[in-house]
């Protein structure tokens, strides 16, 4: 009869220690001090969120987004706009009226990536809310007419603007007779009015162009002298220079660029072209202000 006897378990280290006593030294031990026992184990530092500083009026709201959301192209303009709506407790309609600016440039396309506008972690975004309850009124930046920058003596600068203001004023003066002739021709008959596209509202065109001219005149009269003064001799004190640069830039954004944005072309190429021209000139002034600030 067969009998079962279990085989001895073989250790993979048996051959190493067979016939020998292991040589153990102090170096084979790791000692824990009493100080290490008292200190808690260090946890790995969590990944820091992306942070944006949202400036509205005279307050700055710091808000967080998932880490690397900006650099990885996951954060879009409408994400920032919606976050502003939450921070300011706006309803859906007001949130859609939020306008965002970064370094003088409007983040205009809601579906665009924030990084495509140069936004990065810790960037400061200027938020303004367009108020349609009153004509050409915007509620943002400084928030009241008392804070609008006004030149003390615009006449001392000759009323000139940065970037060929004289040419733009000539264009404005030269266009008014054309508008009158079109309006008078449309009353006499349909032959003159048919030269324009049937979809163009001549009355709206004249109103829109007048609005644009008013905005341009405000810039030439009130802001251009101060901008020229700043670009020619910025304040030597860094704090005063930064403050003056900020006030000028935000006033141009609030009372020029945002108001230009509020004049809808309604399919009229003349209105669209004029508005685009004025926005481009305003942005050039912002760039000159930035350059003057950085040069000192």
Residue pairs with C-beta under 8 A, 6 or more apart in sequence:
47 67
47 68
48 67
49 64
49 65
49 66
49 67
50 64
50 65
50 66
50 67
50 68
50 69
50 70
50 71
50 75
50 121
51 62
51 63
51 64
51 65
51 121
51 122
52 62
52 63
52 65
52 80
52 83
52 119
52 121
52 122
52 123
52 124
52 125
53 60
53 61
53 62
53 122
53 123
53 124
53 125
54 60
54 61
54 62
54 63
54 80
54 83
54 84
54 87
54 124
54 125
54 127
55 61
55 124
55 125
55 126
55 127
56 84
56 87
56 88
56 126
56 127
56 128
56 129
56 140
57 140
57 141
57 142
57 143
58 142
58 143
60 124
61 87
63 83
63 87
65 75
65 79
65 83
66 74
68 74
69 75
70 114
70 115
70 119
70 120
70 121
71 115
71 120
71 121
73 113
73 115
75 113
75 114
75 115
75 119
76 110
76 111
76 112
76 113
76 114
77 100
77 107
77 108
77 109
77 110
77 111
77 112
77 113
77 114
77 117
78 110
78 111
79 114
80 100
80 107
80 114
80 119
80 125
81 95
81 96
81 98
81 100
81 110
82 95
84 90
84 95
84 98
84 100
84 127
85 91
85 92
85 94
85 95
85 98
88 94
88 127
88 129
90 98
90 129
94 129
97 129
97 130
97 131
97 132
98 127
98 128
98 129
98 130
99 106
99 127
99 128
99 129
99 130
99 140
99 258
99 261
100 106
100 107
100 125
100 126
100 127
101 107
101 125
101 126
101 127
101 128
101 253
102 117
102 118
102 119
102 123
102 124
102 125
102 126
103 118
103 290
104 249
104 252
104 253
104 283
104 286
104 287
104 290
105 117
105 118
105 283
106 257
106 261
107 114
107 117
107 119
107 125
119 125
126 140
126 141
126 250
126 253
127 140
128 138
128 139
128 140
128 141
128 253
128 254
128 258
129 138
129 139
129 140
130 138
130 139
130 140
130 258
130 261
130 262
131 137
131 138
131 139
136 211
136 215
136 259
136 262
138 254
138 255
138 258
138 259
138 262
140 254
140 258
141 147
141 250
141 251
141 253
141 254
142 148
142 250
142 251
142 254
148 222
148 251
148 255
149 222
149 223
149 226
149 247
149 248
149 251
150 222
151 157
151 221
151 222
151 223
151 225
151 226
153 225
154 221
154 222
154 224
154 225
156 225
157 224
157 225
157 228
157 229
159 165
159 220
159 221
159 224
159 225
160 166
160 220
160 224
160 228
161 168
161 219
161 220
161 224
161 281
162 224
162 227
162 228
162 231
162 284
162 285
162 288
163 281
163 284
163 285
165 220
165 224
168 216
168 277
168 281
169 220
172 213
172 216
175 209
179 202
179 205
179 206
179 209
182 192
182 193
182 196
182 202
183 202
183 203
183 206
185 191
185 192
185 193
186 192
186 193
186 202
193 202
196 202
197 267
199 267
200 267
200 268
201 266
201 268
204 266
204 268
205 268
205 270
205 271
208 263
208 264
208 265
208 266
208 268
208 271
209 270
209 271
209 274
211 263
212 260
212 263
212 271
212 274
212 275
212 278
215 256
215 259
215 260
215 263
215 278
216 278
218 255
218 256
219 252
219 256
219 282
223 248
223 251
223 252
223 255
223 256
224 285
226 248
227 248
227 252
227 285
227 288
227 289
230 244
230 245
230 248
230 289
230 292
231 288
231 289
231 291
231 292
234 241
234 244
234 245
234 292
234 293
234 295
234 296
235 241
235 244
236 296
241 293
241 296
242 293
245 289
245 290
245 292
245 293
248 289
249 286
249 289
249 290
252 282
252 285
252 286
253 286
256 278
256 282
257 279
257 282
257 283
260 275
260 278
260 279
260 282
261 279
263 271
263 275
265 271
265 272
265 275
